């Protein structure tokens, strides 16, 4: 993005002048065309190399409503699902500018932390893609003697350190050679929580995670289960399908096989405890956002009229109870669904040999 791009989304409603500057910056980017946002379409699977692909779905950006359509292809040979064509670095920058940070509840974070047995007593822990450091801040309650560090490509990780949520902040990517050299064999635990889906090369990310582990250390990861029944039921309205944020959806069997091939022992695979009850509620909210888009989004050519804004507010009040009901249904169904093929997430704990 241009130099006028903000480093992070605003925390409050921007002033009209700031909105105008952001709209002008987006207009300048879009004037250069969007072809540069996409790599050439590939004919084979980035995971196994097979050329037996099928289109899983095509969708617009349902979260922010930015221009463009995106395709998810699925490999019939190994089940890997991926964005095809993939975004270029310029495309990732454009679509991630102003994107909301993923939010995970404290309850979910506590359940994730408890997946690592307290008996391991890790001295050091690196949380990859830590963002604002919510997970280390939660996990410290269960591991009070563990030093938690964070790695993230954004300045949020520095603010997490300043807030006391982590001890060391590392800006960058785990696969960068300088990062690997600096952090090699430093940690007893490395966590990658819904991180592999968002990285351009998840296999390289896994390999890099193992290099920063000490021998006998553990890697903890959570990822979306692309085989969840919700994927077929909700289609493009299923949150993990939303584009362009998710570059890959990896079956648990592929991830476990990759870790075992690298010399790891799979300690546990958990789909029941990792399930997160959000599918129906988020789908309803995405449908609402699609029907009633945010009128003041700076990537649109002109701001909405006051009448349009009043209409949107009135309709949102009417649809709000529907979204609330869908969220409540998620919670009611969760105890049963987490034991079925509708579980939407898996958690893997593996030990490096």
TILOVEX-605883 format. One line per field, with one value per residue: x, y, z of N, C-alpha, C in turn; chain; residue in three letters. Coordinates in steps of 0.02 Angstrom, whole numbers, plus 50000, padded with zeros to 5 digits. Last residue first. Example, Ala and Ser with C-alpha at 12.3 -4.5 7.8 and 13.67 -1.06 7.14 Angstrom:
<rs>
n_px <- 50642_50660
n_py <- 49888_49716
n_pz <- 50354_50390
ca_px <- 50684_50615
ca_py <- 49947_49775
ca_pz <- 50357_50390
c_px <- 50645_50660
c_py <- 50002_49835
c_pz <- 50394_50390
chain <- A_A
res <- SER_ALA
</rs>
This chain:
<rs>
n_px <- 50563_50437_50269_50113_49944_49814_49643_49521_49353_49218_49112_49029_49040_49027_49044_49003_48864_48826_48868_48813_48681_48683_48770_48700_48588_48642_48669_48539_48488_48566_48518_48387_48400_48447_48356_48315_48432_48462_48362_48406_48532_48498_48424_48524_48607_48524_48510_48638_48729_48899_49046_49117_49189_49259_49356_49306_49138_49015_48920_48934_48790_48678_48703_48825_48792_48702_48788_48871_48781_48752_48881_48898_48799_48840_48974_49024_49092_49230_49320_49414_49360_49350_49473_49640_49774_49934_50065_50160_50329_50431_50502_50441_50338_50254_50214_50144_50041_49972_49928_49845_49747_49680_49685_49689_49666_49741_49711_49591_49557_49481_49354_49290_49287_49274_49131_49018_48964_48994_48928_48852_48868_49002_49053_48992_49061_49236_49352_49439_49455_49577_49691_49820_49963_50112_50256_50381_50548_50645_50760_50673_50616_50645_50620_50482_50442_50490_50400_50280_50310_50319_50183_50116_50145_50071_49954_49832_49827_49920_49851_49776_49916_50050_50176_50306_50401_50533_50653_50769_50814_50834_50813_50900_50873_50739_50754_50830_50744_50571_50470_50405_50416_50403_50457_50446_50463_50465_50355_50183_50105_50141_50122_50236_50201_50097_50163_50231_50129_50080_50154_50156_50194_50250_50281_50321_50353_50343_50412_50326_50267_50130_50029_49902_49912_49967_49868_49828_49939_49955_49831_49844_49935_49894_49980_50048_50112_50165_50233_50348_50410_50507_50493_50354_50298_50230_50121_50020_50002_49912_49780_49761_49760_49633_49549_49582_49533_49395_49374_49406_49385_49468_49463_49573_49562_49494_49587_49659_49743_49728_49720_49849_49938_49903_49940_50077_50110_49965_49853_49829_49687_49662_49682_49648_49644_49685_49653_49732_49663_49588_49608_49508_49514_49426_49437_49363_49346_49337_49338_49280_49203_49246_49185_49172_49234_49152_49195_49182_49237_49311_49355_49481_49624_49750_49885_49984_50064_50031_50018_49976_49920_49920_49907_49880_49872_49992_49935_49859_49871_49882_49752_49696_49753_49783_49670_49681_49768_49690_49583_49648_49680_49553_49507_49598_49559_49427_49450_49511_49405_49308_49389_49338_49284_49425_49537_49582_49699_49872_49946_49869_49946_50028_50114_50012_50042
n_py <- 48249_48352_48309_48392_48414_48492_48513_48570_48626_48598_48458_48380_48246_48252_48310_48438_48429_48426_48552_48647_48687_48801_48884_48904_48970_49095_49139_49148_49250_49357_49367_49403_49526_49607_49646_49770_49842_49845_49930_50051_50068_50080_50198_50289_50279_50331_50462_50511_50416_50355_50409_50327_50211_50111_50102_50152_50131_50178_50074_49909_49828_49728_49604_49575_49581_49473_49368_49377_49344_49211_49156_49174_49083_48960_48947_48945_48856_48760_48616_48558_48445_48365_48345_48321_48219_48204_48174_48116_48152_48197_48187_48232_48144_48196_48315_48262_48192_48300_48368_48272_48252_48374_48474_48648_48779_48937_49070_49174_49305_49361_49240_49113_48985_48996_49035_49005_49055_48972_48835_48772_48633_48610_48654_48583_48464_48479_48468_48567_48630_48753_48721_48738_48662_48653_48561_48539_48465_48374_48502_48661_48747_48808_48709_48693_48806_48778_48678_48752_48839_48757_48720_48842_48980_49096_49083_49056_48929_48930_48990_48941_48950_48878_48879_48788_48756_48779_48864_48881_48835_48994_49129_49178_49098_49130_49266_49260_49190_49179_49103_49184_49359_49501_49550_49491_49528_49447_49433_49484_49577_49706_49805_49792_49674_49723_49814_49722_49660_49755_49775_49611_49479_49408_49318_49323_49224_49186_49083_49009_49005_48990_48925_48968_49103_49113_49105_49239_49296_49216_49260_49399_49474_49535_49422_49301_49218_49103_49106_49010_48985_48905_48802_48697_48579_48461_48462_48522_48484_48584_48617_48733_48825_48800_48842_48979_49019_49000_49094_49214_49204_49289_49376_49442_49615_49671_49761_49872_49772_49653_49686_49742_49640_49540_49604_49611_49473_49396_49262_49125_49081_48994_48939_48765_48612_48440_48311_48232_48221_48330_48486_48627_48805_48951_49111_49273_49438_49616_49749_49719_49677_49621_49491_49440_49454_49323_49156_48987_48824_48716_48646_48519_48434_48345_48350_48347_48406_48418_48562_48632_48543_48628_48739_48909_49071_49194_49300_49459_49594_49639_49663_49782_49953_50077_50118_50061_50154_50271_50233_50220_50355_50413_50353_50408_50542_50533_50493_50609_50699_50644_50531_50361_50286_50194_50128_50087_49956_50005_50093_50173_50236_50325_50253_50119_49940
n_pz <- 50898_50963_50981_50960_50959_50872_50846_50729_50701_50689_50687_50611_50634_50815_50934_50921_50920_51056_51106_51006_51004_51084_51015_50895_50943_50973_50843_50796_50877_50833_50702_50731_50796_50683_50590_50639_50643_50508_50460_50519_50462_50326_50329_50366_50254_50155_50201_50186_50063_50078_49985_49841_49807_49936_50028_50148_50194_50230_50227_50239_50163_50183_50130_50191_50325_50330_50302_50412_50514_50482_50499_50636_50683_50632_50692_50820_50935_50895_50944_51024_51083_50963_50907_50937_50953_51032_50992_50866_50855_50714_50595_50483_50469_50569_50507_50397_50458_50518_50404_50344_50441_50446_50296_50287_50184_50146_50156_50212_50167_50062_50106_50207_50253_50391_50396_50267_50154_50050_50137_50234_50211_50187_50311_50412_50421_50394_50323_50362_50515_50555_50691_50808_50884_50965_50983_51109_51126_51098_51062_51048_50903_50787_50692_50693_50624_50496_50460_50459_50354_50245_50240_50213_50139_50172_50308_50360_50410_50513_50621_50724_50813_50855_50980_51046_51190_51218_51113_51038_50911_50841_50827_50730_50619_50593_50561_50445_50355_50390_50443_50533_50505_50616_50772_50931_51099_51255_51345_51340_51406_51436_51346_51270_51202_51124_51044_50968_50899_50813_50699_50618_50610_50764_50910_51084_51232_51402_51517_51652_51773_51755_51665_51680_51657_51532_51438_51422_51361_51247_51179_51155_51079_50965_50867_50853_50763_50886_51039_51124_51284_51411_51502_51536_51611_51591_51673_51607_51434_51330_51334_51403_51299_51245_51347_51349_51225_51242_51344_51284_51105_50978_50828_50705_50665_50508_50385_50346_50235_50173_50039_50015_50053_49963_49843_49858_49863_49780_49813_49698_49596_49741_49904_49941_50026_50017_49981_49900_49775_49747_49816_49782_49775_49789_49719_49723_49660_49699_49823_49993_50099_50216_50207_50081_49930_49833_49779_49735_49788_49736_49588_49596_49528_49508_49508_49657_49755_49888_49906_49796_49654_49494_49419_49471_49401_49449_49587_49603_49599_49472_49435_49474_49449_49492_49555_49680_49741_49738_49819_49942_49962_49970_50086_50178_50170_50216_50347_50395_50384_50473_50589_50621_50768_50834_50797_50629_50591_50560_50487_50345_50197_50136_50058_49989_50000
ca_px <- 50609_50494_50335_50165_50003_49867_49701_49560_49423_49248_49164_49020_49080_49008_49056_49075_48900_48815_48886_48885_48700_48639_48787_48768_48580_48617_48724_48585_48460_48572_48589_48400_48377_48489_48389_48266_48395_48506_48361_48339_48526_48540_48392_48466_48632_48547_48452_48610_48687_48827_49011_49084_49204_49205_49372_49345_49201_49070_48918_48956_48862_48681_48641_48820_48841_48679_48732_48899_48811_48699_48849_48940_48797_48777_48960_49014_49023_49210_49263_49435_49375_49293_49423_49576_49734_49861_50044_50095_50280_50391_50529_50495_50392_50286_50251_50203_50090_50004_49972_49903_49789_49722_49659_49730_49629_49743_49747_49615_49597_49542_49412_49292_49289_49339_49185_49056_48948_49035_48961_48850_48802_48954_49081_48971_48998_49178_49303_49402_49446_49510_49676_49748_49930_50039_50221_50315_50497_50596_50744_50727_50603_50652_50689_50523_50423_50521_50471_50289_50296_50380_50234_50108_50175_50077_50023_49844_49779_49938_49904_49743_49844_50026_50104_50289_50336_50505_50588_50761_50818_50846_50772_50898_50940_50758_50714_50857_50807_50626_50509_50444_50387_50425_50417_50484_50422_50502_50420_50238_50074_50160_50067_50229_50257_50084_50115_50269_50169_50039_50177_50130_50219_50195_50305_50273_50373_50307_50425_50347_50340_50156_50102_49914_49877_50011_49903_49783_49912_50004_49842_49790_49959_49897_49937_50017_50052_50174_50167_50340_50355_50500_50527_50397_50333_50287_50180_50058_50001_49981_49799_49758_49817_49693_49547_49597_49605_49431_49357_49449_49361_49455_49448_49531_49602_49489_49553_49595_49738_49736_49661_49787_49940_49895_49870_50038_50121_50035_49869_49847_49757_49693_49663_49691_49605_49708_49604_49751_49710_49552_49644_49521_49518_49459_49420_49417_49318_49372_49325_49327_49169_49255_49200_49111_49256_49180_49161_49205_49189_49269_49336_49412_49593_49679_49850_49938_50086_50055_50037_50038_49911_49932_49869_49920_49836_49962_49986_49852_49855_49945_49785_49697_49728_49838_49683_49637_49788_49755_49571_49620_49734_49598_49472_49599_49627_49439_49414_49549_49466_49296_49364_49385_49261_49363_49501_49568_49633_49822_49977_49880_49907_49974_50139_50050_50000
ca_py <- 48195_48346_48315_48345_48422_48441_48535_48518_48640_48642_48494_48452_48274_48229_48238_48428_48433_48368_48489_48632_48628_48745_48862_48876_48902_49053_49129_49101_49183_49335_49350_49342_49468_49591_49582_49718_49831_49808_49860_50024_50062_50025_50136_50279_50259_50262_50419_50503_50471_50348_50394_50385_50274_50127_50074_50197_50097_50226_50126_49969_49843_49797_49638_49575_49628_49541_49382_49388_49410_49260_49154_49212_49154_48988_48939_49011_48866_48827_48645_48616_48502_48382_48382_48333_48254_48206_48160_48148_48103_48212_48156_48273_48139_48130_48317_48306_48156_48248_48401_48298_48196_48355_48417_48587_48739_48864_49048_49106_49295_49324_49261_49184_48994_48977_49082_48974_49090_49032_48859_48845_48661_48596_48679_48651_48464_48492_48414_48577_48565_48737_48739_48732_48699_48653_48608_48524_48517_48355_48431_48620_48704_48850_48732_48640_48799_48831_48662_48696_48866_48792_48669_48810_48914_49075_49090_49124_48946_48898_49027_48967_48945_48907_48874_48837_48751_48715_48858_48921_48791_48923_49093_49211_49097_49061_49245_49295_49161_49223_49074_49128_49294_49466_49570_49483_49538_49470_49458_49441_49513_49653_49793_49852_49674_49668_49839_49768_49620_49737_49808_49679_49525_49431_49334_49327_49272_49187_49147_49005_49008_49053_48914_48896_49081_49125_49044_49191_49328_49213_49192_49374_49435_49576_49481_49317_49253_49129_49106_49059_48971_48957_48863_48730_48636_48476_48423_48563_48461_48567_48560_48670_48823_48787_48772_48936_49023_48962_49024_49189_49216_49225_49379_49387_49561_49663_49699_49884_49841_49651_49657_49779_49705_49528_49587_49673_49516_49418_49333_49152_49100_48986_48996_48824_48665_48508_48349_48237_48169_48267_48431_48570_48740_48899_49041_49227_49373_49555_49722_49748_49701_49693_49522_49449_49470_49390_49202_49054_48879_48706_48709_48539_48487_48328_48396_48316_48410_48353_48517_48654_48555_48571_48681_48849_49013_49151_49261_49386_49565_49630_49603_49728_49888_50039_50146_50029_50085_50270_50248_50161_50305_50433_50340_50336_50523_50556_50448_50546_50711_50648_50597_50412_50312_50230_50101_50136_49985_49961_50029_50165_50182_50353_50276_50181_50000
ca_pz <- 50917_50918_51014_50937_51001_50871_50885_50762_50715_50639_50724_50606_50579_50748_50932_50929_50856_51014_51141_51011_50965_51102_51083_50895_50917_51026_50891_50765_50881_50902_50714_50693_50834_50740_50578_50628_50706_50553_50441_50534_50535_50348_50308_50411_50319_50150_50197_50253_50083_50068_50047_49872_49774_49890_49963_50106_50181_50233_50176_50274_50170_50207_50110_50118_50300_50345_50256_50346_50513_50481_50433_50590_50700_50611_50621_50789_50912_50917_50908_50985_51126_51006_50868_50971_50903_51036_51061_50878_50881_50773_50654_50509_50421_50579_50570_50387_50417_50561_50452_50308_50422_50503_50335_50287_50233_50146_50097_50220_50227_50046_50067_50189_50181_50364_50411_50322_50216_50057_50077_50231_50229_50134_50248_50401_50385_50436_50314_50299_50484_50532_50622_50795_50830_50976_50941_51081_51133_51149_51058_51075_50960_50847_50701_50723_50694_50535_50464_50505_50421_50266_50251_50279_50133_50102_50285_50336_50358_50451_50586_50663_50823_50792_50963_50993_51156_51237_51147_51099_50970_50833_50876_50795_50649_50609_50619_50503_50377_50370_50389_50559_50491_50556_50713_50869_51039_51197_51368_51320_51387_51482_51392_51312_51250_51171_51094_51010_50946_50871_50761_50628_50558_50722_50843_51029_51181_51338_51482_51583_51773_51784_51663_51688_51718_51589_51455_51452_51421_51302_51202_51197_51136_51025_50865_50918_50743_50818_51007_51070_51239_51361_51523_51487_51641_51547_51695_51653_51504_51346_51292_51442_51344_51206_51326_51407_51238_51192_51355_51338_51173_51009_50899_50729_50695_50580_50404_50379_50260_50246_50071_50001_50086_50035_49857_49851_49922_49782_49815_49763_49606_49675_49863_49939_49994_50033_50019_49971_49797_49756_49785_49826_49743_49828_49709_49743_49674_49679_49756_49945_50038_50207_50271_50120_49998_49843_49823_49714_49786_49795_49618_49582_49567_49509_49463_49611_49685_49864_49960_49828_49726_49538_49396_49467_49427_49398_49552_49597_49664_49509_49409_49523_49426_49462_49489_49632_49733_49704_49749_49910_49958_49915_50024_50166_50151_50148_50302_50393_50346_50401_50572_50599_50704_50841_50855_50681_50586_50590_50505_50416_50229_50176_50122_49986_50000
c_px <- 50680_50541_50390_50231_50054_49922_49752_49620_49456_49323_49206_49069_49070_49056_49042_49093_48974_48858_48877_48900_48771_48662_48746_48786_48648_48609_48702_48644_48505_48543_48598_48472_48388_48465_48430_48297_48345_48471_48404_48336_48458_48532_48432_48430_48575_48572_48471_48549_48661_48790_48936_49049_49175_49213_49315_49365_49243_49138_48978_48963_48875_48754_48643_48759_48839_48727_48705_48843_48841_48726_48793_48909_48838_48773_48896_48981_49011_49140_49243_49377_49392_49306_49364_49530_49664_49833_49968_50071_50215_50347_50492_50524_50453_50345_50287_50245_50153_50056_50008_49953_49852_49770_49707_49696_49660_49695_49746_49646_49627_49586_49418_49359_49298_49344_49253_49119_48981_49020_49003_48886_48799_48887_49032_48997_48972_49114_49241_49350_49406_49508_49604_49737_49856_50007_50146_50290_50433_50542_50698_50710_50668_50636_50698_50596_50466_50504_50507_50362_50305_50371_50299_50160_50171_50102_50030_49914_49796_49891_49920_49790_49808_49951_50090_50215_50332_50438_50570_50701_50812_50853_50785_50864_50939_50826_50733_50819_50836_50692_50566_50490_50434_50389_50446_50438_50467_50455_50462_50303_50127_50131_50082_50173_50252_50140_50098_50223_50210_50080_50135_50157_50198_50223_50245_50307_50321_50334_50392_50359_50369_50232_50137_49989_49889_49978_49947_49821_49865_49978_49896_49804_49905_49917_49947_49972_50013_50109_50174_50271_50351_50448_50514_50429_50380_50330_50241_50122_50046_49982_49871_49775_49819_49754_49609_49597_49624_49506_49394_49436_49410_49436_49434_49523_49555_49533_49550_49558_49667_49735_49667_49728_49874_49894_49857_49964_50083_50047_49944_49863_49768_49656_49700_49663_49646_49667_49625_49702_49723_49598_49606_49556_49533_49456_49460_49392_49375_49331_49364_49318_49216_49219_49205_49122_49194_49206_49191_49163_49223_49217_49289_49399_49520_49642_49775_49902_50039_50078_50067_50061_49977_49925_49879_49876_49878_49927_49953_49911_49854_49933_49848_49731_49736_49816_49739_49647_49746_49778_49635_49608_49709_49654_49516_49563_49631_49509_49426_49516_49508_49359_49353_49352_49308_49343_49436_49528_49621_49754_49928_49910_49920_49932_50084_50071_50044
c_py <- 48220_48292_48305_48360_48370_48462_48477_48548_48578_48653_48534_48491_48348_48259_48209_48354_48421_48370_48427_48566_48604_48681_48801_48847_48867_48980_49085_49087_49131_49264_49324_49319_49402_49531_49560_49649_49775_49794_49818_49949_50031_50014_50076_50214_50246_50237_50346_50458_50459_50411_50389_50364_50334_50199_50082_50168_50138_50192_50171_50025_49908_49817_49712_49613_49631_49592_49452_49404_49427_49331_49205_49213_49196_49063_48974_49006_48936_48842_48712_48649_48565_48445_48403_48374_48260_48242_48157_48127_48140_48153_48169_48246_48180_48121_48251_48309_48197_48209_48349_48329_48220_48298_48397_48531_48669_48836_48973_49081_49226_49308_49337_49201_49066_48983_49060_49015_49058_49071_48921_48874_48736_48630_48670_48679_48534_48492_48424_48523_48573_48668_48720_48755_48687_48693_48598_48580_48499_48407_48410_48547_48671_48811_48774_48663_48746_48827_48715_48680_48812_48819_48702_48756_48877_49003_49064_49134_49013_48917_48997_49012_48981_48899_48911_48826_48806_48702_48786_48901_48830_48888_49017_49167_49125_49058_49175_49275_49194_49194_49118_49099_49239_49401_49534_49500_49533_49475_49484_49473_49462_49586_49737_49844_49734_49664_49786_49797_49664_49699_49792_49709_49597_49478_49353_49345_49271_49243_49143_49075_49003_49059_48977_48879_49007_49103_49052_49130_49281_49243_49187_49304_49408_49537_49524_49377_49277_49158_49141_49051_49028_48936_48921_48793_48671_48533_48436_48528_48504_48546_48540_48609_48757_48781_48754_48863_48980_48961_48980_49115_49187_49237_49308_49390_49506_49606_49692_49820_49854_49721_49652_49751_49743_49594_49575_49661_49582_49457_49344_49227_49133_49028_48991_48877_48729_48558_48420_48278_48172_48213_48366_48515_48686_48834_48998_49155_49324_49493_49658_49715_49735_49721_49598_49486_49487_49396_49272_49104_48941_48761_48696_48606_48496_48377_48383_48368_48378_48352_48452_48609_48578_48592_48621_48789_48950_49091_49222_49356_49488_49599_49588_49664_49835_49970_50110_50055_50051_50198_50246_50173_50242_50382_50358_50318_50448_50537_50468_50496_50648_50658_50600_50478_50368_50257_50138_50105_50036_49995_49981_50098_50180_50301_50305_50202_50062
c_pz <- 50930_50943_50963_50971_50980_50918_50886_50796_50743_50648_50674_50649_50569_50696_50863_50927_50863_50951_51098_51048_50978_51067_51103_50963_50913_51005_50949_50810_50851_50911_50785_50704_50797_50780_50638_50621_50698_50619_50488_50518_50554_50423_50332_50393_50368_50217_50193_50253_50154_50087_50035_49936_49812_49866_49914_50039_50132_50222_50175_50223_50207_50217_50128_50094_50223_50316_50267_50295_50445_50478_50429_50520_50652_50625_50599_50720_50885_50891_50939_50949_51088_51046_50912_50925_50932_50976_51066_50948_50894_50792_50718_50574_50443_50531_50582_50450_50406_50521_50494_50356_50385_50484_50390_50326_50230_50198_50090_50155_50234_50107_50070_50158_50161_50288_50384_50334_50277_50121_50090_50170_50216_50148_50191_50335_50372_50394_50358_50285_50420_50501_50606_50724_50830_50920_50953_51037_51096_51160_51115_51064_50983_50910_50764_50734_50728_50608_50506_50515_50474_50337_50275_50292_50200_50094_50213_50308_50324_50394_50518_50624_50765_50791_50898_50977_51103_51204_51162_51142_51036_50901_50876_50848_50719_50643_50641_50566_50439_50396_50365_50506_50512_50547_50652_50810_50977_51137_51311_51344_51365_51466_51442_51363_51297_51223_51145_51064_50992_50923_50822_50693_50568_50669_50801_50964_51125_51294_51414_51555_51702_51781_51690_51689_51732_51655_51517_51478_51459_51367_51256_51223_51181_51087_50927_50916_50803_50793_50939_51039_51188_51308_51475_51516_51592_51574_51651_51675_51549_51420_51302_51400_51383_51251_51285_51388_51298_51206_51306_51351_51224_51082_50924_50805_50719_50605_50480_50397_50284_50276_50147_50040_50076_50073_49930_49866_49918_49847_49814_49758_49674_49623_49796_49892_49997_49993_50037_50013_49872_49784_49799_49786_49794_49789_49757_49737_49683_49696_49743_49877_49990_50146_50264_50185_50039_49915_49820_49752_49759_49799_49676_49616_49548_49555_49461_49569_49635_49792_49934_49884_49757_49611_49442_49451_49419_49430_49495_49561_49662_49578_49449_49498_49480_49437_49453_49561_49679_49692_49708_49835_49925_49907_49964_50101_50137_50125_50229_50346_50340_50360_50496_50583_50681_50773_50868_50737_50642_50584_50536_50432_50303_50210_50165_50055_50000
chain <- A_A_A_A_A_A_A_A_A_A_A_A_A_A_A_A_A_A_A_A_A_A_A_A_A_A_A_A_A_A_A_A_A_A_A_A_A_A_A_A_A_A_A_A_A_A_A_A_A_A_A_A_A_A_A_A_A_A_A_A_A_A_A_A_A_A_A_A_A_A_A_A_A_A_A_A_A_A_A_A_A_A_A_A_A_A_A_A_A_A_A_A_A_A_A_A_A_A_A_A_A_A_A_A_A_A_A_A_A_A_A_A_A_A_A_A_A_A_A_A_A_A_A_A_A_A_A_A_A_A_A_A_A_A_A_A_A_A_A_A_A_A_A_A_A_A_A_A_A_A_A_A_A_A_A_A_A_A_A_A_A_A_A_A_A_A_A_A_A_A_A_A_A_A_A_A_A_A_A_A_A_A_A_A_A_A_A_A_A_A_A_A_A_A_A_A_A_A_A_A_A_A_A_A_A_A_A_A_A_A_A_A_A_A_A_A_A_A_A_A_A_A_A_A_A_A_A_A_A_A_A_A_A_A_A_A_A_A_A_A_A_A_A_A_A_A_A_A_A_A_A_A_A_A_A_A_A_A_A_A_A_A_A_A_A_A_A_A_A_A_A_A_A_A_A_A_A_A_A_A_A_A_A_A_A_A_A_A_A_A_A_A_A_A_A_A_A_A_A_A_A_A_A_A_A_A_A_A_A_A_A_A_A_A_A_A_A_A_A_A_A_A_A_A_A_A_A_A_A_A_A_A_A_A_A_A_A_A_A_A_A_A_A_A_A_A_A_A_A_A_A_A_A
res <- UNK_UNK_UNK_UNK_UNK_UNK_UNK_UNK_UNK_UNK_UNK_UNK_UNK_UNK_UNK_UNK_UNK_UNK_UNK_UNK_UNK_UNK_UNK_UNK_UNK_UNK_UNK_UNK_UNK_UNK_UNK_UNK_UNK_UNK_UNK_UNK_UNK_UNK_UNK_UNK_UNK_UNK_UNK_UNK_UNK_UNK_UNK_UNK_UNK_UNK_UNK_UNK_UNK_UNK_UNK_UNK_UNK_UNK_UNK_UNK_UNK_UNK_UNK_UNK_UNK_UNK_UNK_UNK_UNK_UNK_UNK_UNK_UNK_UNK_UNK_UNK_UNK_UNK_UNK_UNK_UNK_UNK_UNK_UNK_UNK_UNK_UNK_UNK_UNK_UNK_UNK_UNK_UNK_UNK_UNK_UNK_UNK_UNK_UNK_UNK_UNK_UNK_UNK_UNK_UNK_UNK_UNK_UNK_UNK_UNK_UNK_UNK_UNK_UNK_UNK_UNK_UNK_UNK_UNK_UNK_UNK_UNK_UNK_UNK_UNK_UNK_UNK_UNK_UNK_UNK_UNK_UNK_UNK_UNK_UNK_UNK_UNK_UNK_UNK_UNK_UNK_UNK_UNK_UNK_UNK_UNK_UNK_UNK_UNK_UNK_UNK_UNK_UNK_UNK_UNK_UNK_UNK_UNK_UNK_UNK_UNK_UNK_UNK_UNK_UNK_UNK_UNK_UNK_UNK_UNK_UNK_UNK_UNK_UNK_UNK_UNK_UNK_UNK_UNK_UNK_UNK_UNK_UNK_UNK_UNK_UNK_UNK_UNK_UNK_UNK_UNK_UNK_UNK_UNK_UNK_UNK_UNK_UNK_UNK_UNK_UNK_UNK_UNK_UNK_UNK_UNK_UNK_UNK_UNK_UNK_UNK_UNK_UNK_UNK_UNK_UNK_UNK_UNK_UNK_UNK_UNK_UNK_UNK_UNK_UNK_UNK_UNK_UNK_UNK_UNK_UNK_UNK_UNK_UNK_UNK_UNK_UNK_UNK_UNK_UNK_UNK_UNK_UNK_UNK_UNK_UNK_UNK_UNK_UNK_UNK_UNK_UNK_UNK_UNK_UNK_UNK_UNK_UNK_UNK_UNK_UNK_UNK_UNK_UNK_UNK_UNK_UNK_UNK_UNK_UNK_UNK_UNK_UNK_UNK_UNK_UNK_UNK_UNK_UNK_UNK_UNK_UNK_UNK_UNK_UNK_UNK_UNK_UNK_UNK_UNK_UNK_UNK_UNK_UNK_UNK_UNK_UNK_UNK_UNK_UNK_UNK_UNK_UNK_UNK_UNK_UNK_UNK_UNK_UNK_UNK_UNK_UNK_UNK_UNK_UNK_UNK_UNK_UNK_UNK_UNK_UNK_UNK_UNK_UNK_UNK_UNK_UNK_UNK_UNK_UNK_UNK_UNK_UNK_UNK_UNK_UNK_UNK_UNK_UNK_UNK_UNK_UNK_UNK_UNK_UNK_UNK_UNK_UNK_UNK_UNK_UNK_UNK_UNK
</rs>
